[in-house]
Amino acid sequence: MKFHFVVCAGLLSLGGCGLTPPSAPRVPPLPKGPVTPVPKLAADDAVLLQQINLRAAYMKAATDLAALHSGDELIKGFAAQQSKDYDKLHADAQKVATAHTLLLVETQSGIQQKRLATLGRSYGRPFDRALLYALTHASTARERAALAQAKKSGSTADMKSLAGTALDLLNRSQEQGLGLIRR
């Protein structure tokens, strides 16, 4: 028995099994330049981001109804363009939220759900008037001031850009909607 133990120990030492550890893995190279941290989103901007997201989702849902409920081809075309614009705004808001690891709420408020239900029950001229009213009165002066402030001095560049896009879209919607109402 001792003989077998001595022979096995000798063979193992010759093979290097267990006596010499494997070499350590290579150390990865250091980054080439200074790593800049992602700027943090201010609390006010996070609230505004949520409002932009909800407004875009609501307006997209409202303008999507025009394809079936409107009787005017001009309003259908306007609503289709608005739907694309609000869809893009919604996607941009989602990107900003993802970049800052925020989760945005997608459920509409009770008032918005009621307004969509009421809008969904009307057809033709009454629908057109209600949709144009919703598009031209989509925001209050306080909301526009908050967007203008975020566009000017938001906490991050992407939030400034998003606020500017939202403000431009609201202004364009109001201007074009009022033009359609007056025709």
ZITA-V762656 format. One line per field, one symbol per residue. ss: DSSP state (H for helix, E for strand, - for the rest). phi: phi as a letter, one per 40 degrees, with the letter a starting at -180 (. if undefined). psi: psi as a letter, one per 40 degrees, with the letter a starting at -180 (. if undefined). A space follows every 50 residues. Layout:
BEGIN
ss: ???
phi: ???
psi: ???
END
This chain:
BEGIN
ss: -HHHHHHHHHHHHHH---------------------------HHHHHHHH HHHHHHHHHHHHHH-HHHH---HHHHHHHHHHHHHHHHHHHHHHHHHHH- ---------HHHHHHHHHHH----HHHHHHHHHHHH----HHHHHHHHHH HHH---HHHHHHHHHHHHHHHHHHHHHHHHHH-
phi: .ccccccccccccccgcgcbccccccccccdcbccccccccccccccccc cccccccccccccccccbbcbbcccccccccccccccccccccccccccb fbbccbcccccccccccccccbbgcccdccccccccbcaccccccccccc ccbccbccccccccccccccccccccccccccc
psi: ddddddddddddddeehedhiiiiiihiiiidahhhihiihidddddddd dddddddddddddddddddiehddddddddddddddddddddddddddde fihihehiiddddddddddeeiibddddddddddddfeiidddddddddd ddfididdddddddddddddddddddddddde.
END
